[in-house]
Amino acid sequence: MKLTIIQTGGVPAALADRFVPYPKMFETMFDATGQGFTYETVPVFEGAPLPDPGSLDAILITGSAAGVYDDYFWLDPLRAFIRDAYRKKSSMLGICFGHQIMADALGGDVRKSEKGWGLGRHTYSVQQRPGFMNGAPPSLAVACSHQDQVIVAPAEAEVILASQFTPNAGLAYKNGAALSFQPHPEFADDYTTALVELRRGKAPEEVVETALKSVANPSNSAEVAGYLGQFFKGR
């Protein structure tokens, strides 16, 4: 199965010499599951044309520093792509910004949250267990880095992951082919820590320090990666 990675942003410039690009993080994550994906990347944020989603095996929309409310030239074409993929029941996954732009394109409300920065390793309760998440524990601890949130989920979506900080953290859509998560299972701990350090002076100091300590907590990212692989493979 070929996974088409729709890249919507890059590693921050201050970290780009230390860490691989986002598509490579996802490749590493899925390769570790042993499920045998191949990959192609479409850097839409750099102007790459979007393919016909009906021609693709599987779609992944990455994270980004962009917000759905920004005025970038590639946002409206991406919304149209998402709606087309949804109509065609193309297998589609969004992570962080990908989660947000999918919700925005499909009728939800996405905004900068009054709760501020979500940083470090957060714990999310499992609200529902679709088939690809059979056997999931009651909660999952995964890295996050965001200010924006899905405030109101689309009518077509069911909440499957939630926390007090992020009530709409995981959405499974009623067409059976679309899924999105706010947290980042593709982030290794060193990158999570580096991102938290990058927020000093932007996020409150107590938020930064709590986030740094949280990275020492056990992670469920590998399990989540397995669920995501099963989501695609089961389609």
C-alpha positions as CSV (number, residue, x, y, z in Angstrom):
1,M,0.0,0.0,0.0
2,K,1.3,3.4,-1.0
3,L,0.8,6.2,1.6
4,T,0.6,9.7,0.0
5,I,1.8,12.2,2.6
6,I,0.3,15.6,2.1
7,Q,2.9,17.8,3.7
8,T,1.5,21.1,5.0
9,G,4.5,22.4,6.9
10,G,8.1,21.9,7.9
11,V,10.2,21.4,11.0
12,P,10.8,24.9,12.5
13,A,13.9,26.5,11.1
14,A,15.6,26.5,14.5
15,L,15.4,22.7,14.6
16,A,15.7,21.8,11.0
17,D,19.5,20.9,11.2
18,R,18.8,18.5,14.0
19,F,15.7,16.6,12.9
20,V,14.3,14.9,9.8
21,P,11.4,16.4,7.9
22,Y,7.8,15.5,9.0
23,P,7.2,13.0,6.1
24,K,10.3,11.0,7.2
25,M,9.0,11.0,10.8
26,F,5.8,9.3,9.6
27,E,7.8,6.9,7.4
28,T,9.9,5.9,10.4
29,M,6.8,5.5,12.5
30,F,4.9,3.3,10.0
31,D,8.0,1.3,9.2
32,A,8.3,0.3,12.8
33,T,4.9,-1.3,12.7
34,G,6.1,-3.7,10.0
35,Q,3.0,-3.2,7.9
36,G,4.9,-2.7,4.6
37,F,3.9,0.8,3.4
38,T,5.6,2.6,0.5
39,Y,5.5,6.4,0.5
40,E,5.3,9.5,-1.7
41,T,5.2,13.1,-0.5
42,V,3.2,16.0,-1.9
43,P,4.5,19.3,-0.3
44,V,1.3,21.2,-0.9
45,F,2.6,24.1,1.3
46,E,5.3,24.7,-1.3
47,G,2.9,24.7,-4.2
48,A,2.9,21.0,-5.2
49,P,-0.3,20.1,-7.1
50,L,-2.7,17.9,-5.3
51,P,-3.5,14.5,-7.0
52,D,-7.0,13.1,-7.5
53,P,-7.7,11.5,-4.1
54,G,-9.7,8.7,-5.8
55,S,-6.4,7.5,-7.4
56,L,-4.6,7.1,-4.1
57,D,-4.3,4.0,-1.8
58,A,-4.1,6.1,1.4
59,I,-3.7,9.8,2.4
60,L,-2.0,11.4,5.4
61,I,-2.2,15.1,6.1
62,T,0.6,16.3,8.3
63,G,1.0,18.9,11.0
64,S,1.9,22.5,10.3
65,A,2.5,25.9,11.9
66,A,-0.4,27.2,9.8
67,G,-3.9,27.7,11.1
68,V,-7.1,27.0,9.2
69,Y,-8.0,30.7,9.5
70,D,-4.8,31.8,7.7
71,D,-4.7,33.1,4.2
72,Y,-2.2,30.7,2.5
73,F,-2.7,30.0,-1.2
74,W,-2.8,26.2,-0.6
75,L,-5.6,26.1,2.0
76,D,-8.7,26.3,-0.2
77,P,-7.3,23.7,-2.7
78,L,-6.6,21.4,0.3
79,R,-10.1,21.9,1.6
80,A,-11.5,20.9,-1.8
81,F,-9.2,17.9,-1.9
82,I,-10.4,16.8,1.6
83,R,-14.1,17.1,0.6
84,D,-13.4,15.2,-2.6
85,A,-11.6,12.4,-0.8
86,Y,-14.4,12.2,1.7
87,R,-17.0,11.9,-1.1
88,K,-14.9,9.2,-2.8
89,K,-14.3,7.4,0.5
90,S,-10.6,7.5,0.0
91,S,-8.7,6.4,3.1
92,M,-7.6,9.6,4.8
93,L,-5.8,10.4,8.1
94,G,-5.1,13.9,9.5
95,I,-2.6,14.6,12.3
96,C,-2.6,17.9,14.3
97,F,-3.1,20.6,11.6
98,G,-4.3,17.7,9.4
99,H,-6.9,16.9,12.1
100,Q,-8.0,20.6,12.2
101,I,-8.2,21.2,8.4
102,M,-10.2,18.0,7.9
103,A,-12.7,19.2,10.6
104,D,-12.8,22.7,9.1
105,A,-13.4,21.4,5.6
106,L,-16.1,19.0,6.7
107,G,-18.2,21.4,8.7
108,G,-16.5,21.8,12.1
109,D,-15.3,24.8,14.0
110,V,-11.6,25.2,14.5
111,R,-10.0,28.1,16.4
112,K,-7.1,29.2,18.6
113,S,-8.1,27.8,22.0
114,E,-8.5,30.0,25.0
115,K,-6.8,27.2,27.0
116,G,-3.5,28.2,25.4
117,W,-0.6,25.8,24.5
118,G,-0.9,22.0,24.6
119,L,2.7,20.8,25.0
120,G,4.5,17.6,25.9
121,R,2.9,14.3,26.5
122,H,-0.8,14.5,27.1
123,T,-3.1,11.6,28.2
124,Y,-6.4,11.1,26.2
125,S,-9.3,8.9,27.3
126,V,-10.5,6.4,24.7
127,Q,-14.2,7.2,24.1
128,Q,-14.9,4.7,21.4
129,R,-13.1,1.7,19.9
130,P,-13.5,1.4,16.1
131,G,-12.4,-2.0,14.8
132,F,-8.8,-0.9,14.2
133,M,-8.6,0.1,17.9
134,N,-9.9,-3.2,19.3
135,G,-8.1,-3.9,22.6
136,A,-7.0,-0.2,23.1
137,P,-6.5,0.6,26.8
138,P,-8.7,3.1,28.6
139,S,-6.3,6.0,27.9
140,L,-3.4,6.8,25.5
141,A,-0.4,9.1,26.3
142,V,0.9,10.8,23.1
143,A,3.0,13.9,22.4
144,C,1.2,17.1,21.4
145,S,2.2,20.7,20.3
146,H,-0.7,23.0,19.5
147,Q,-2.7,26.1,20.3
148,D,-5.6,25.6,17.8
149,Q,-8.3,23.0,18.5
150,V,-11.4,21.6,17.0
151,I,-13.9,23.4,19.1
152,V,-17.0,21.8,17.5
153,A,-16.6,18.5,15.7
154,P,-18.3,18.1,12.3
155,A,-21.7,16.4,12.4
156,E,-20.2,13.5,10.3
157,A,-17.6,12.8,13.1
158,E,-17.6,10.7,16.3
159,V,-15.2,11.6,19.1
160,I,-12.9,8.6,19.8
161,L,-10.2,10.4,21.9
162,A,-10.7,13.2,24.4
163,S,-9.1,15.0,27.3
164,Q,-10.2,17.8,29.5
165,F,-7.7,20.1,27.6
166,T,-8.7,18.7,24.2
167,P,-12.3,17.4,24.1
168,N,-12.2,16.6,20.4
169,A,-8.7,15.0,20.2
170,G,-9.6,12.1,18.0
171,L,-12.4,11.9,15.3
172,A,-13.6,9.0,13.3
173,Y,-15.9,9.9,10.4
174,K,-19.2,8.3,9.4
175,N,-18.0,7.4,5.9
176,G,-15.8,4.8,7.5
177,A,-12.7,6.1,5.6
178,A,-11.6,9.2,7.4
179,L,-9.8,9.6,10.7
180,S,-8.0,12.4,12.5
181,F,-6.0,12.8,15.7
182,Q,-4.8,16.1,17.4
183,P,-1.7,14.5,19.0
184,H,1.5,13.4,17.3
185,P,2.4,9.7,17.5
186,E,5.2,10.3,14.9
187,F,7.2,12.6,17.3
188,A,10.2,11.0,19.0
189,D,10.8,12.2,22.6
190,D,13.9,14.2,21.6
191,Y,11.8,16.2,19.1
192,T,9.0,16.6,21.5
193,T,11.4,18.1,24.1
194,A,13.0,20.4,21.5
195,L,9.6,21.7,20.5
196,V,8.7,22.4,24.1
197,E,12.0,24.3,24.6
198,L,11.2,26.3,21.5
199,R,8.1,27.6,23.2
200,R,9.9,29.3,26.0
201,G,8.9,33.0,26.1
202,K,5.7,32.1,24.1
203,A,4.0,29.7,26.4
204,P,3.8,30.3,30.2
205,E,6.9,29.0,32.0
206,E,4.9,26.6,34.2
207,V,3.3,25.1,31.1
208,V,6.8,24.6,29.6
209,E,8.2,23.0,32.7
210,T,5.2,20.7,33.2
211,A,5.5,19.7,29.5
212,L,9.2,18.9,29.9
213,K,8.5,16.6,32.9
214,S,5.7,14.9,31.1
215,V,8.1,13.5,28.4
216,A,9.4,11.1,31.1
217,N,6.0,9.5,31.3
218,P,5.4,6.2,29.4
219,S,4.3,6.8,25.8
220,N,1.6,4.9,23.8
221,S,2.8,6.3,20.4
222,A,3.9,2.9,19.2
223,E,0.5,1.4,19.9
224,V,-1.3,4.4,18.2
225,A,1.0,3.9,15.2
226,G,-0.2,0.3,15.0
227,Y,-3.8,1.4,15.2
228,L,-3.3,3.9,12.3
229,G,-1.6,1.2,10.2
230,Q,-4.5,-1.1,10.9
231,F,-6.9,1.7,9.9
232,F,-5.3,1.9,6.5
233,K,-4.7,-1.8,6.0
234,G,-8.3,-2.6,6.9
235,R,-9.7,-0.4,4.2
